[in-house]
Amino acid sequence: MKQTTWEDFMTAIAMITVILIIVCSISGAAMPYVKGEKMFKFIRYLVEVITSAAAGFIVFLLLRVTDIPGEWIAAFSGIAAYFGTRIMNVLYGLLTGRLKVMFHSGNRKDDSYGN
């Protein structure tokens, strides 16, 4: 009988994490349609599932190189996959919002010198 090793356990956690990412990305992308916030469009839903899964896998790969236990990596990856599209939209809004603030404040200074 082969004895179970730590590597076998980590492989099992990695497989569970992948399944969790897939389930969370499918359910997270479906929530706006279930709540009635959006009309269902298959292409939009598919893009949101893929985006959410990508966010979950990115978090999984980033956390995999750290010393965080596998269970926490699975949890954070699932959360990132569930909220993947929303997290990316928030980060995009923060990035573009800050850029707009920088550009608008630069334009205001130029306008004040013209007056």
Jmol script that loads the backbone (N, CA, C; Angstrom):
load data "model"
ATOM      1  N   MET A   1       0.842  -1.176   0.000  1.00  0.00           N
ATOM      2  CA  MET A   1       0.000   0.000   0.000  1.00  0.00           C
ATOM      3  C   MET A   1       0.886   1.238   0.000  1.00  0.00           C
ATOM      4  N   LYS A   2       0.538   2.184  -0.871  1.00  0.00           N
ATOM      5  CA  LYS A   2       1.300   3.421  -0.967  1.00  0.00           C
ATOM      6  C   LYS A   2       0.842   4.384   0.119  1.00  0.00           C
ATOM      7  N   GLN A   3       1.809   4.978   0.777  1.00  0.00           N
ATOM      8  CA  GLN A   3       1.503   5.938   1.825  1.00  0.00           C
ATOM      9  C   GLN A   3       1.222   7.313   1.212  1.00  0.00           C
ATOM     10  N   THR A   4       0.244   8.025   1.737  1.00  0.00           N
ATOM     11  CA  THR A   4      -0.086   9.354   1.244  1.00  0.00           C
ATOM     12  C   THR A   4       0.974  10.343   1.715  1.00  0.00           C
ATOM     13  N   THR A   5       1.414  11.164   0.792  1.00  0.00           N
ATOM     14  CA  THR A   5       2.447  12.152   1.116  1.00  0.00           C
ATOM     15  C   THR A   5       1.844  13.548   1.108  1.00  0.00           C
ATOM     16  N   TRP A   6       2.616  14.513   1.573  1.00  0.00           N
ATOM     17  CA  TRP A   6       2.190  15.905   1.612  1.00  0.00           C
ATOM     18  C   TRP A   6       1.939  16.439   0.201  1.00  0.00           C
ATOM     19  N   GLU A   7       2.750  15.993  -0.776  1.00  0.00           N
ATOM     20  CA  GLU A   7       2.572  16.442  -2.158  1.00  0.00           C
ATOM     21  C   GLU A   7       1.227  15.978  -2.718  1.00  0.00           C
ATOM     22  N   ASP A   8       0.794  14.772  -2.335  1.00  0.00           N
ATOM     23  CA  ASP A   8      -0.515  14.287  -2.768  1.00  0.00           C
ATOM     24  C   ASP A   8      -1.627  15.160  -2.209  1.00  0.00           C
ATOM     25  N   PHE A   9      -1.486  15.561  -0.955  1.00  0.00           N
ATOM     26  CA  PHE A   9      -2.485  16.419  -0.323  1.00  0.00           C
ATOM     27  C   PHE A   9      -2.531  17.787  -0.994  1.00  0.00           C
ATOM     28  N   MET A  10      -1.369  18.356  -1.306  1.00  0.00           N
ATOM     29  CA  MET A  10      -1.337  19.661  -1.955  1.00  0.00           C
ATOM     30  C   MET A  10      -1.915  19.584  -3.369  1.00  0.00           C
ATOM     31  N   THR A  11      -1.691  18.451  -4.043  1.00  0.00           N
ATOM     32  CA  THR A  11      -2.289  18.273  -5.357  1.00  0.00           C
ATOM     33  C   THR A  11      -3.808  18.210  -5.238  1.00  0.00           C
ATOM     34  N   ALA A  12      -4.301  17.548  -4.205  1.00  0.00           N
ATOM     35  CA  ALA A  12      -5.749  17.486  -3.979  1.00  0.00           C
ATOM     36  C   ALA A  12      -6.310  18.871  -3.701  1.00  0.00           C
ATOM     37  N   ILE A  13      -5.616  19.663  -2.897  1.00  0.00           N
ATOM     38  CA  ILE A  13      -6.074  21.030  -2.621  1.00  0.00           C
ATOM     39  C   ILE A  13      -6.051  21.862  -3.901  1.00  0.00           C
ATOM     40  N   ALA A  14      -5.033  21.676  -4.731  1.00  0.00           N
ATOM     41  CA  ALA A  14      -4.968  22.411  -5.993  1.00  0.00           C
ATOM     42  C   ALA A  14      -6.137  22.031  -6.902  1.00  0.00           C
ATOM     43  N   MET A  15      -6.491  20.754  -6.951  1.00  0.00           N
ATOM     44  CA  MET A  15      -7.635  20.331  -7.777  1.00  0.00           C
ATOM     45  C   MET A  15      -8.939  20.878  -7.213  1.00  0.00           C
ATOM     46  N   ILE A  16      -9.085  20.862  -5.899  1.00  0.00           N
ATOM     47  CA  ILE A  16     -10.282  21.430  -5.269  1.00  0.00           C
ATOM     48  C   ILE A  16     -10.357  22.926  -5.548  1.00  0.00           C
ATOM     49  N   THR A  17      -9.202  23.590  -5.524  1.00  0.00           N
ATOM     50  CA  THR A  17      -9.164  25.021  -5.807  1.00  0.00           C
ATOM     51  C   THR A  17      -9.617  25.306  -7.228  1.00  0.00           C
ATOM     52  N   VAL A  18      -9.162  24.509  -8.176  1.00  0.00           N
ATOM     53  CA  VAL A  18      -9.563  24.703  -9.576  1.00  0.00           C
ATOM     54  C   VAL A  18     -11.073  24.515  -9.712  1.00  0.00           C
ATOM     55  N   ILE A  19     -11.610  23.494  -9.083  1.00  0.00           N
ATOM     56  CA  ILE A  19     -13.062  23.272  -9.130  1.00  0.00           C
ATOM     57  C   ILE A  19     -13.803  24.437  -8.467  1.00  0.00           C
ATOM     58  N   LEU A  20     -13.282  24.910  -7.340  1.00  0.00           N
ATOM     59  CA  LEU A  20     -13.883  26.051  -6.642  1.00  0.00           C
ATOM     60  C   LEU A  20     -13.860  27.304  -7.511  1.00  0.00           C
ATOM     61  N   ILE A  21     -12.756  27.536  -8.204  1.00  0.00           N
ATOM     62  CA  ILE A  21     -12.658  28.704  -9.086  1.00  0.00           C
ATOM     63  C   ILE A  21     -13.697  28.618 -10.196  1.00  0.00           C
ATOM     64  N   ILE A  22     -13.849  27.446 -10.782  1.00  0.00           N
ATOM     65  CA  ILE A  22     -14.817  27.288 -11.872  1.00  0.00           C
ATOM     66  C   ILE A  22     -16.244  27.496 -11.371  1.00  0.00           C
ATOM     67  N   VAL A  23     -16.583  26.876 -10.242  1.00  0.00           N
ATOM     68  CA  VAL A  23     -17.942  27.020  -9.694  1.00  0.00           C
ATOM     69  C   VAL A  23     -18.217  28.468  -9.290  1.00  0.00           C
ATOM     70  N   CYS A  24     -17.250  29.099  -8.639  1.00  0.00           N
ATOM     71  CA  CYS A  24     -17.451  30.494  -8.195  1.00  0.00           C
ATOM     72  C   CYS A  24     -17.532  31.448  -9.366  1.00  0.00           C
ATOM     73  N   SER A  25     -16.770  31.212 -10.417  1.00  0.00           N
ATOM     74  CA  SER A  25     -16.846  32.111 -11.568  1.00  0.00           C
ATOM     75  C   SER A  25     -18.181  31.955 -12.287  1.00  0.00           C
ATOM     76  N   ILE A  26     -18.692  30.744 -12.367  1.00  0.00           N
ATOM     77  CA  ILE A  26     -20.002  30.526 -13.002  1.00  0.00           C
ATOM     78  C   ILE A  26     -21.115  31.158 -12.169  1.00  0.00           C
ATOM     79  N   SER A  27     -21.078  30.941 -10.856  1.00  0.00           N
ATOM     80  CA  SER A  27     -22.145  31.489 -10.008  1.00  0.00           C
ATOM     81  C   SER A  27     -22.015  32.995  -9.826  1.00  0.00           C
ATOM     82  N   GLY A  28     -20.790  33.498  -9.722  1.00  0.00           N
ATOM     83  CA  GLY A  28     -20.600  34.938  -9.563  1.00  0.00           C
ATOM     84  C   GLY A  28     -21.056  35.712 -10.781  1.00  0.00           C
ATOM     85  N   ALA A  29     -20.792  35.168 -11.960  1.00  0.00           N
ATOM     86  CA  ALA A  29     -21.222  35.838 -13.185  1.00  0.00           C
ATOM     87  C   ALA A  29     -22.737  35.757 -13.367  1.00  0.00           C
ATOM     88  N   ALA A  30     -23.368  34.754 -12.772  1.00  0.00           N
ATOM     89  CA  ALA A  30     -24.817  34.586 -12.915  1.00  0.00           C
ATOM     90  C   ALA A  30     -25.624  35.466 -11.964  1.00  0.00           C
ATOM     91  N   MET A  31     -25.021  35.979 -10.914  1.00  0.00           N
ATOM     92  CA  MET A  31     -25.779  36.713  -9.893  1.00  0.00           C
ATOM     93  C   MET A  31     -26.543  37.926 -10.421  1.00  0.00           C
ATOM     94  N   PRO A  32     -25.968  38.778 -11.277  1.00  0.00           N
ATOM     95  CA  PRO A  32     -26.770  39.909 -11.775  1.00  0.00           C
ATOM     96  C   PRO A  32     -28.010  39.458 -12.553  1.00  0.00           C
ATOM     97  N   TYR A  33     -27.914  38.314 -13.221  1.00  0.00           N
ATOM     98  CA  TYR A  33     -29.055  37.807 -13.978  1.00  0.00           C
ATOM     99  C   TYR A  33     -30.094  37.193 -13.049  1.00  0.00           C
ATOM    100  N   VAL A  34     -29.645  36.522 -12.001  1.00  0.00           N
ATOM    101  CA  VAL A  34     -30.561  35.918 -11.041  1.00  0.00           C
ATOM    102  C   VAL A  34     -31.311  37.008 -10.270  1.00  0.00           C
ATOM    103  N   LYS A  35     -30.605  38.082  -9.910  1.00  0.00           N
ATOM    104  CA  LYS A  35     -31.231  39.183  -9.176  1.00  0.00           C
ATOM    105  C   LYS A  35     -32.114  40.043 -10.060  1.00  0.00           C
ATOM    106  N   GLY A  36     -32.021  39.875 -11.364  1.00  0.00           N
ATOM    107  CA  GLY A  36     -32.813  40.667 -12.291  1.00  0.00           C
ATOM    108  C   GLY A  36     -32.213  42.025 -12.591  1.00  0.00           C
ATOM    109  N   GLU A  37     -30.948  42.217 -12.285  1.00  0.00           N
ATOM    110  CA  GLU A  37     -30.296  43.498 -12.541  1.00  0.00           C
ATOM    111  C   GLU A  37     -29.963  43.686 -14.020  1.00  0.00           C
ATOM    112  N   LYS A  38     -29.761  42.581 -14.733  1.00  0.00           N
ATOM    113  CA  LYS A  38     -29.415  42.629 -16.154  1.00  0.00           C
ATOM    114  C   LYS A  38     -30.263  41.617 -16.912  1.00  0.00           C
ATOM    115  N   MET A  39     -30.479  41.909 -18.182  1.00  0.00           N
ATOM    116  CA  MET A  39     -31.115  40.937 -19.064  1.00  0.00           C
ATOM    117  C   MET A  39     -30.038  39.939 -19.490  1.00  0.00           C
ATOM    118  N   PHE A  40     -30.402  38.664 -19.553  1.00  0.00           N
ATOM    119  CA  PHE A  40     -29.427  37.621 -19.859  1.00  0.00           C
ATOM    120  C   PHE A  40     -29.012  37.691 -21.325  1.00  0.00           C
ATOM    121  N   LYS A  41     -27.718  37.750 -21.530  1.00  0.00           N
ATOM    122  CA  LYS A  41     -27.119  37.638 -22.858  1.00  0.00           C
ATOM    123  C   LYS A  41     -25.981  36.634 -22.725  1.00  0.00           C
ATOM    124  N   PHE A  42     -26.044  35.565 -23.514  1.00  0.00           N
ATOM    125  CA  PHE A  42     -25.108  34.465 -23.353  1.00  0.00           C
ATOM    126  C   PHE A  42     -23.662  34.907 -23.563  1.00  0.00           C
ATOM    127  N   ILE A  43     -23.401  35.721 -24.556  1.00  0.00           N
ATOM    128  CA  ILE A  43     -22.022  36.155 -24.837  1.00  0.00           C
ATOM    129  C   ILE A  43     -21.475  36.961 -23.668  1.00  0.00           C
ATOM    130  N   ARG A  44     -22.270  37.876 -23.127  1.00  0.00           N
ATOM    131  CA  ARG A  44     -21.836  38.673 -21.972  1.00  0.00           C
ATOM    132  C   ARG A  44     -21.572  37.769 -20.761  1.00  0.00           C
ATOM    133  N   TYR A  45     -22.473  36.801 -20.553  1.00  0.00           N
ATOM    134  CA  TYR A  45     -22.297  35.858 -19.443  1.00  0.00           C
ATOM    135  C   TYR A  45     -21.015  35.050 -19.621  1.00  0.00           C
ATOM    136  N   LEU A  46     -20.746  34.583 -20.825  1.00  0.00           N
ATOM    137  CA  LEU A  46     -19.549  33.805 -21.091  1.00  0.00           C
ATOM    138  C   LEU A  46     -18.290  34.632 -20.858  1.00  0.00           C
ATOM    139  N   VAL A  47     -18.302  35.882 -21.283  1.00  0.00           N
ATOM    140  CA  VAL A  47     -17.152  36.772 -21.057  1.00  0.00           C
ATOM    141  C   VAL A  47     -16.942  37.000 -19.561  1.00  0.00           C
ATOM    142  N   GLU A  48     -18.024  37.191 -18.814  1.00  0.00           N
ATOM    143  CA  GLU A  48     -17.901  37.401 -17.370  1.00  0.00           C
ATOM    144  C   GLU A  48     -17.396  36.148 -16.658  1.00  0.00           C
ATOM    145  N   VAL A  49     -17.812  34.968 -17.110  1.00  0.00           N
ATOM    146  CA  VAL A  49     -17.308  33.724 -16.523  1.00  0.00           C
ATOM    147  C   VAL A  49     -15.812  33.590 -16.783  1.00  0.00           C
ATOM    148  N   ILE A  50     -15.398  33.852 -18.012  1.00  0.00           N
ATOM    149  CA  ILE A  50     -13.982  33.745 -18.359  1.00  0.00           C
ATOM    150  C   ILE A  50     -13.153  34.775 -17.596  1.00  0.00           C
ATOM    151  N   THR A  51     -13.647  35.996 -17.486  1.00  0.00           N
ATOM    152  CA  THR A  51     -12.940  37.034 -16.743  1.00  0.00           C
ATOM    153  C   THR A  51     -12.828  36.680 -15.268  1.00  0.00           C
ATOM    154  N   SER A  52     -13.911  36.187 -14.692  1.00  0.00           N
ATOM    155  CA  SER A  52     -13.886  35.808 -13.281  1.00  0.00           C
ATOM    156  C   SER A  52     -12.951  34.625 -13.036  1.00  0.00           C
ATOM    157  N   ALA A  53     -12.976  33.651 -13.933  1.00  0.00           N
ATOM    158  CA  ALA A  53     -12.072  32.512 -13.791  1.00  0.00           C
ATOM    159  C   ALA A  53     -10.621  32.957 -13.914  1.00  0.00           C
ATOM    160  N   ALA A  54     -10.360  33.881 -14.828  1.00  0.00           N
ATOM    161  CA  ALA A  54      -8.995  34.399 -14.973  1.00  0.00           C
ATOM    162  C   ALA A  54      -8.545  35.107 -13.701  1.00  0.00           C
ATOM    163  N   ALA A  55      -9.430  35.892 -13.099  1.00  0.00           N
ATOM    164  CA  ALA A  55      -9.086  36.572 -11.845  1.00  0.00           C
ATOM    165  C   ALA A  55      -8.790  35.554 -10.747  1.00  0.00           C
ATOM    166  N   GLY A  56      -9.585  34.507 -10.663  1.00  0.00           N
ATOM    167  CA  GLY A  56      -9.354  33.471  -9.667  1.00  0.00           C
ATOM    168  C   GLY A  56      -8.031  32.749  -9.883  1.00  0.00           C
ATOM    169  N   PHE A  57      -7.716  32.432 -11.132  1.00  0.00           N
ATOM    170  CA  PHE A  57      -6.456  31.747 -11.422  1.00  0.00           C
ATOM    171  C   PHE A  57      -5.252  32.650 -11.193  1.00  0.00           C
ATOM    172  N   ILE A  58      -5.408  33.942 -11.481  1.00  0.00           N
ATOM    173  CA  ILE A  58      -4.307  34.881 -11.221  1.00  0.00           C
ATOM    174  C   ILE A  58      -4.013  34.949  -9.729  1.00  0.00           C
ATOM    175  N   VAL A  59      -5.064  35.056  -8.925  1.00  0.00           N
ATOM    176  CA  VAL A  59      -4.879  35.073  -7.469  1.00  0.00           C
ATOM    177  C   VAL A  59      -4.274  33.751  -6.999  1.00  0.00           C
ATOM    178  N   PHE A  60      -4.747  32.641  -7.555  1.00  0.00           N
ATOM    179  CA  PHE A  60      -4.211  31.328  -7.192  1.00  0.00           C
ATOM    180  C   PHE A  60      -2.712  31.254  -7.485  1.00  0.00           C
ATOM    181  N   LEU A  61      -2.318  31.682  -8.677  1.00  0.00           N
ATOM    182  CA  LEU A  61      -0.901  31.607  -9.043  1.00  0.00           C
ATOM    183  C   LEU A  61      -0.046  32.566  -8.224  1.00  0.00           C
ATOM    184  N   LEU A  62      -0.575  33.750  -7.934  1.00  0.00           N
ATOM    185  CA  LEU A  62       0.181  34.705  -7.117  1.00  0.00           C
ATOM    186  C   LEU A  62       0.365  34.205  -5.688  1.00  0.00           C
ATOM    187  N   LEU A  63      -0.681  33.639  -5.107  1.00  0.00           N
ATOM    188  CA  LEU A  63      -0.600  33.164  -3.730  1.00  0.00           C
ATOM    189  C   LEU A  63       0.134  31.840  -3.614  1.00  0.00           C
ATOM    190  N   ARG A  64       0.204  31.084  -4.688  1.00  0.00           N
ATOM    191  CA  ARG A  64       0.870  29.780  -4.658  1.00  0.00           C
ATOM    192  C   ARG A  64       2.358  29.913  -4.355  1.00  0.00           C
ATOM    193  N   VAL A  65       2.977  31.039  -4.731  1.00  0.00           N
ATOM    194  CA  VAL A  65       4.416  31.218  -4.499  1.00  0.00           C
ATOM    195  C   VAL A  65       4.710  31.757  -3.100  1.00  0.00           C
ATOM    196  N   THR A  66       3.669  32.056  -2.335  1.00  0.00           N
ATOM    197  CA  THR A  66       3.862  32.549  -0.972  1.00  0.00           C
ATOM    198  C   THR A  66       3.817  31.380   0.009  1.00  0.00           C
ATOM    199  N   ASP A  67       3.972  31.688   1.270  1.00  0.00           N
ATOM    200  CA  ASP A  67       3.920  30.666   2.310  1.00  0.00           C
ATOM    201  C   ASP A  67       2.534  30.507   2.924  1.00  0.00           C
ATOM    202  N   ILE A  68       1.511  31.011   2.249  1.00  0.00           N
ATOM    203  CA  ILE A  68       0.141  30.907   2.755  1.00  0.00           C
ATOM    204  C   ILE A  68      -0.318  29.451   2.625  1.00  0.00           C
ATOM    205  N   PRO A  69      -1.001  28.914   3.633  1.00  0.00           N
ATOM    206  CA  PRO A  69      -1.505  27.534   3.541  1.00  0.00           C
ATOM    207  C   PRO A  69      -2.466  27.364   2.359  1.00  0.00           C
ATOM    208  N   GLY A  70      -2.516  26.146   1.829  1.00  0.00           N
ATOM    209  CA  GLY A  70      -3.335  25.850   0.658  1.00  0.00           C
ATOM    210  C   GLY A  70      -4.810  26.135   0.832  1.00  0.00           C
ATOM    211  N   GLU A  71      -5.307  25.959   2.049  1.00  0.00           N
ATOM    212  CA  GLU A  71      -6.725  26.217   2.292  1.00  0.00           C
ATOM    213  C   GLU A  71      -7.057  27.688   2.111  1.00  0.00           C
ATOM    214  N   TRP A  72      -6.162  28.567   2.560  1.00  0.00           N
ATOM    215  CA  TRP A  72      -6.371  30.008   2.396  1.00  0.00           C
ATOM    216  C   TRP A  72      -6.250  30.410   0.932  1.00  0.00           C
ATOM    217  N   ILE A  73      -5.320  29.786   0.234  1.00  0.00           N
ATOM    218  CA  ILE A  73      -5.181  30.063  -1.198  1.00  0.00           C
ATOM    219  C   ILE A  73      -6.472  29.698  -1.922  1.00  0.00           C
ATOM    220  N   ALA A  74      -7.048  28.545  -1.565  1.00  0.00           N
ATOM    221  CA  ALA A  74      -8.308  28.125  -2.182  1.00  0.00           C
ATOM    222  C   ALA A  74      -9.423  29.122  -1.872  1.00  0.00           C
ATOM    223  N   ALA A  75      -9.491  29.562  -0.632  1.00  0.00           N
ATOM    224  CA  ALA A  75     -10.545  30.501  -0.238  1.00  0.00           C
ATOM    225  C   ALA A  75     -10.409  31.834  -0.967  1.00  0.00           C
ATOM    226  N   PHE A  76      -9.217  32.391  -0.981  1.00  0.00           N
ATOM    227  CA  PHE A  76      -9.009  33.677  -1.660  1.00  0.00           C
ATOM    228  C   PHE A  76      -9.209  33.557  -3.168  1.00  0.00           C
ATOM    229  N   SER A  77      -8.817  32.431  -3.737  1.00  0.00           N
ATOM    230  CA  SER A  77      -9.021  32.223  -5.175  1.00  0.00           C
ATOM    231  C   SER A  77     -10.501  32.126  -5.495  1.00  0.00           C
ATOM    232  N   GLY A  78     -11.267  31.449  -4.646  1.00  0.00           N
ATOM    233  CA  GLY A  78     -12.710  31.358  -4.849  1.00  0.00           C
ATOM    234  C   GLY A  78     -13.390  32.704  -4.736  1.00  0.00           C
ATOM    235  N   ILE A  79     -12.974  33.487  -3.764  1.00  0.00           N
ATOM    236  CA  ILE A  79     -13.541  34.834  -3.606  1.00  0.00           C
ATOM    237  C   ILE A  79     -13.201  35.697  -4.813  1.00  0.00           C
ATOM    238  N   ALA A  80     -11.958  35.626  -5.265  1.00  0.00           N
ATOM    239  CA  ALA A  80     -11.547  36.406  -6.434  1.00  0.00           C
ATOM    240  C   ALA A  80     -12.314  35.968  -7.675  1.00  0.00           C
ATOM    241  N   ALA A  81     -12.584  34.671  -7.803  1.00  0.00           N
ATOM    242  CA  ALA A  81     -13.344  34.188  -8.958  1.00  0.00           C
ATOM    243  C   ALA A  81     -14.804  34.616  -8.870  1.00  0.00           C
ATOM    244  N   TYR A  82     -15.377  34.591  -7.668  1.00  0.00           N
ATOM    245  CA  TYR A  82     -16.781  34.978  -7.512  1.00  0.00           C
ATOM    246  C   TYR A  82     -16.981  36.460  -7.837  1.00  0.00           C
ATOM    247  N   PHE A  83     -16.079  37.285  -7.343  1.00  0.00           N
ATOM    248  CA  PHE A  83     -16.189  38.724  -7.563  1.00  0.00           C
ATOM    249  C   PHE A  83     -15.254  39.212  -8.661  1.00  0.00           C
ATOM    250  N   GLY A  84     -14.766  38.326  -9.503  1.00  0.00           N
ATOM    251  CA  GLY A  84     -13.727  38.652 -10.486  1.00  0.00           C
ATOM    252  C   GLY A  84     -14.033  39.834 -11.371  1.00  0.00           C
ATOM    253  N   THR A  85     -15.177  39.814 -12.033  1.00  0.00           N
ATOM    254  CA  THR A  85     -15.519  40.908 -12.943  1.00  0.00           C
ATOM    255  C   THR A  85     -15.704  42.203 -12.174  1.00  0.00           C
ATOM    256  N   ARG A  86     -16.350  42.136 -11.017  1.00  0.00           N
ATOM    257  CA  ARG A  86     -16.584  43.346 -10.226  1.00  0.00           C
ATOM    258  C   ARG A  86     -15.281  43.907  -9.680  1.00  0.00           C
ATOM    259  N   ILE A  87     -14.395  43.029  -9.232  1.00  0.00           N
ATOM    260  CA  ILE A  87     -13.096  43.488  -8.725  1.00  0.00           C
ATOM    261  C   ILE A  87     -12.307  44.171  -9.825  1.00  0.00           C
ATOM    262  N   MET A  88     -12.302  43.576 -11.010  1.00  0.00           N
ATOM    263  CA  MET A  88     -11.570  44.181 -12.126  1.00  0.00           C
ATOM    264  C   MET A  88     -12.189  45.517 -12.530  1.00  0.00           C
ATOM    265  N   ASN A  89     -13.512  45.615 -12.490  1.00  0.00           N
ATOM    266  CA  ASN A  89     -14.175  46.886 -12.806  1.00  0.00           C
ATOM    267  C   ASN A  89     -13.837  47.962 -11.779  1.00  0.00           C
ATOM    268  N   VAL A  90     -13.796  47.593 -10.504  1.00  0.00           N
ATOM    269  CA  VAL A  90     -13.448  48.554  -9.448  1.00  0.00           C
ATOM    270  C   VAL A  90     -12.008  49.025  -9.611  1.00  0.00           C
ATOM    271  N   LEU A  91     -11.106  48.081  -9.850  1.00  0.00           N
ATOM    272  CA  LEU A  91      -9.706  48.465 -10.042  1.00  0.00           C
ATOM    273  C   LEU A  91      -9.533  49.342 -11.274  1.00  0.00           C
ATOM    274  N   TYR A  92     -10.255  49.023 -12.338  1.00  0.00           N
ATOM    275  CA  TYR A  92     -10.199  49.851 -13.543  1.00  0.00           C
ATOM    276  C   TYR A  92     -10.749  51.249 -13.256  1.00  0.00           C
ATOM    277  N   GLY A  93     -11.853  51.313 -12.506  1.00  0.00           N
ATOM    278  CA  GLY A  93     -12.419  52.613 -12.152  1.00  0.00           C
ATOM    279  C   GLY A  93     -11.483  53.427 -11.292  1.00  0.00           C
ATOM    280  N   LEU A  94     -10.822  52.775 -10.342  1.00  0.00           N
ATOM    281  CA  LEU A  94      -9.852  53.489  -9.504  1.00  0.00           C
ATOM    282  C   LEU A  94      -8.687  54.007 -10.337  1.00  0.00           C
ATOM    283  N   LEU A  95      -8.202  53.167 -11.228  1.00  0.00           N
ATOM    284  CA  LEU A  95      -7.074  53.578 -12.059  1.00  0.00           C
ATOM    285  C   LEU A  95      -7.462  54.731 -12.968  1.00  0.00           C
ATOM    286  N   THR A  96      -8.558  54.610 -13.670  1.00  0.00           N
ATOM    287  CA  THR A  96      -8.959  55.680 -14.582  1.00  0.00           C
ATOM    288  C   THR A  96      -9.446  56.898 -13.815  1.00  0.00           C
ATOM    289  N   GLY A  97     -10.062  56.687 -12.650  1.00  0.00           N
ATOM    290  CA  GLY A  97     -10.505  57.823 -11.836  1.00  0.00           C
ATOM    291  C   GLY A  97      -9.338  58.643 -11.353  1.00  0.00           C
ATOM    292  N   ARG A  98      -8.280  57.978 -10.919  1.00  0.00           N
ATOM    293  CA  ARG A  98      -7.096  58.700 -10.466  1.00  0.00           C
ATOM    294  C   ARG A  98      -6.420  59.409 -11.630  1.00  0.00           C
ATOM    295  N   LEU A  99      -6.409  58.760 -12.777  1.00  0.00           N
ATOM    296  CA  LEU A  99      -5.818  59.411 -13.939  1.00  0.00           C
ATOM    297  C   LEU A  99      -6.627  60.644 -14.333  1.00  0.00           C
ATOM    298  N   LYS A 100      -7.958  60.532 -14.262  1.00  0.00           N
ATOM    299  CA  LYS A 100      -8.803  61.682 -14.577  1.00  0.00           C
ATOM    300  C   LYS A 100      -8.563  62.815 -13.590  1.00  0.00           C
ATOM    301  N   VAL A 101      -8.411  62.490 -12.316  1.00  0.00           N
ATOM    302  CA  VAL A 101      -8.162  63.517 -11.305  1.00  0.00           C
ATOM    303  C   VAL A 101      -6.837  64.214 -11.601  1.00  0.00           C
ATOM    304  N   MET A 102      -5.824  63.441 -11.945  1.00  0.00           N
ATOM    305  CA  MET A 102      -4.521  64.044 -12.247  1.00  0.00           C
ATOM    306  C   MET A 102      -4.615  64.946 -13.461  1.00  0.00           C
ATOM    307  N   PHE A 103      -5.312  64.501 -14.510  1.00  0.00           N
ATOM    308  CA  PHE A 103      -5.408  65.313 -15.717  1.00  0.00           C
ATOM    309  C   PHE A 103      -6.287  66.531 -15.507  1.00  0.00           C
ATOM    310  N   HIS A 104      -7.391  66.362 -14.766  1.00  0.00           N
ATOM    311  CA  HIS A 104      -8.270  67.499 -14.520  1.00  0.00           C
ATOM    312  C   HIS A 104      -7.600  68.533 -13.629  1.00  0.00           C
ATOM    313  N   SER A 105      -6.869  68.104 -12.645  1.00  0.00           N
ATOM    314  CA  SER A 105      -6.205  69.076 -11.785  1.00  0.00           C
ATOM    315  C   SER A 105      -5.120  69.807 -12.558  1.00  0.00           C
ATOM    316  N   GLY A 106      -4.472  69.115 -13.496  1.00  0.00           N
ATOM    317  CA  GLY A 106      -3.475  69.779 -14.338  1.00  0.00           C
ATOM    318  C   GLY A 106      -4.120  70.799 -15.253  1.00  0.00           C
ATOM    319  N   ASN A 107      -5.307  70.494 -15.787  1.00  0.00           N
ATOM    320  CA  ASN A 107      -6.017  71.427 -16.667  1.00  0.00           C
ATOM    321  C   ASN A 107      -6.519  72.633 -15.899  1.00  0.00           C
ATOM    322  N   ARG A 108      -6.950  72.447 -14.660  1.00  0.00           N
ATOM    323  CA  ARG A 108      -7.446  73.569 -13.860  1.00  0.00           C
ATOM    324  C   ARG A 108      -6.329  74.564 -13.590  1.00  0.00           C
ATOM    325  N   LYS A 109      -5.130  74.071 -13.321  1.00  0.00           N
ATOM    326  CA  LYS A 109      -4.016  74.975 -13.069  1.00  0.00           C
ATOM    327  C   LYS A 109      -3.690  75.767 -14.308  1.00  0.00           C
ATOM    328  N   ASP A 110      -3.764  75.101 -15.480  1.00  0.00           N
ATOM    329  CA  ASP A 110      -3.484  75.825 -16.721  1.00  0.00           C
ATOM    330  C   ASP A 110      -4.549  76.874 -16.990  1.00  0.00           C
ATOM    331  N   ASP A 111      -5.840  76.547 -16.684  1.00  0.00           N
ATOM    332  CA  ASP A 111      -6.918  77.498 -16.907  1.00  0.00           C
ATOM    333  C   ASP A 111      -6.789  78.703 -15.969  1.00  0.00           C
ATOM    334  N   SER A 112      -6.323  78.479 -14.752  1.00  0.00           N
ATOM    335  CA  SER A 112      -6.240  79.575 -13.796  1.00  0.00           C
ATOM    336  C   SER A 112      -5.148  80.558 -14.210  1.00  0.00           C
ATOM    337  N   TYR A 113      -4.109  80.063 -14.864  1.00  0.00           N
ATOM    338  CA  TYR A 113      -3.080  80.979 -15.319  1.00  0.00           C
ATOM    339  C   TYR A 113      -3.555  81.829 -16.495  1.00  0.00           C
ATOM    340  N   GLY A 114      -4.496  81.311 -17.292  1.00  0.00           N
ATOM    341  CA  GLY A 114      -4.995  82.059 -18.441  1.00  0.00           C
ATOM    342  C   GLY A 114      -5.904  83.200 -18.020  1.00  0.00           C
ATOM    343  N   ASN A 115      -6.507  83.154 -16.836  1.00  0.00           N
ATOM    344  CA  ASN A 115      -7.450  84.184 -16.408  1.00  0.00           C
ATOM    345  C   ASN A 115      -6.786  85.328 -15.743  1.00  0.00           C
TER     346      ASN A 115
END
end "model"
wireframe off; spacefill off
backbone 0.3
color backbone group
